[in-house]
Every structure is written in C-alpha cells, then in structure tokens.
C-alpha cells in the first residue's frame, strides 16, 4: 500500500478522518434517503475497507439509524453527514466524497438507485445507471 493517505473532515473540522488507498469504488447515489440526509439530488460516495479507514478526531461524531440495516455518521456540531455503514456491505465504510480533501485514486464509476432519481435535476453523463 502507498504511504499517501486521503484526508477529510466535516464543515467545521471537528470530525476528521483519513483513508489509506486503494479505495474500493466511487459512485453517485440517488436514493431518497441520501437525498433527504444531504439535502441534495444525489450523494457521491467512496467505499473503503474498514482497516483502511481511520478517525483522526471524532468527539462530535454521532450516528443515526437511517434504516433497519444502515446508519449514517454526522458531526453534531455543524451537521455534516459524512459516513454510511450497512449490514449489506459488512466491513466497509462509505464516505461522502465531498468531505475528502483533494483528489483520490478514482473517479465516480456509475449511478445507483436510479429509480429514486430526482427528476427535477438534469444530470447528464455517460456513466452507467443501476436500479
């Protein structure tokens, strides 16, 4: 593994993390829960194996159970929604791409939950769509 780490934080900087590459994947999620949690038509997530993820500062990190098999991590100070964990993907941390500073080792590779897509938002690219 490379020595370079990807660093990130919430809006106020109270919750900070690092990721040891390589990441597993990067995709745009259009599910209605992500839309409501982030107040946006989609969220770009980066998947990483748990051993490659480290919290640097987490005193203000809180978790919200957003469905029967998933929870979302957010900063209680500034409200930034940053993380997602689910029993559907054991051993993975999903990190909101916008919370990672700078470039990472991959670009978004597709769209997921296309059926819940916000039809009022025109999003045009050549990436594949999955339901």
Secondary structure, DSSP 8 states (H G I E B T S, - for coil): --S-EEEEE-SSSSSEEEEES--SEEEEE--HHHHHHHTSS-EEEEEEEGGGEEEEE-TTEEEEEEETTEEEEEETTT--EEEEEEGGGTTEEEEEGGGB-S--S-----EE-GGG--TTS----SS-B--
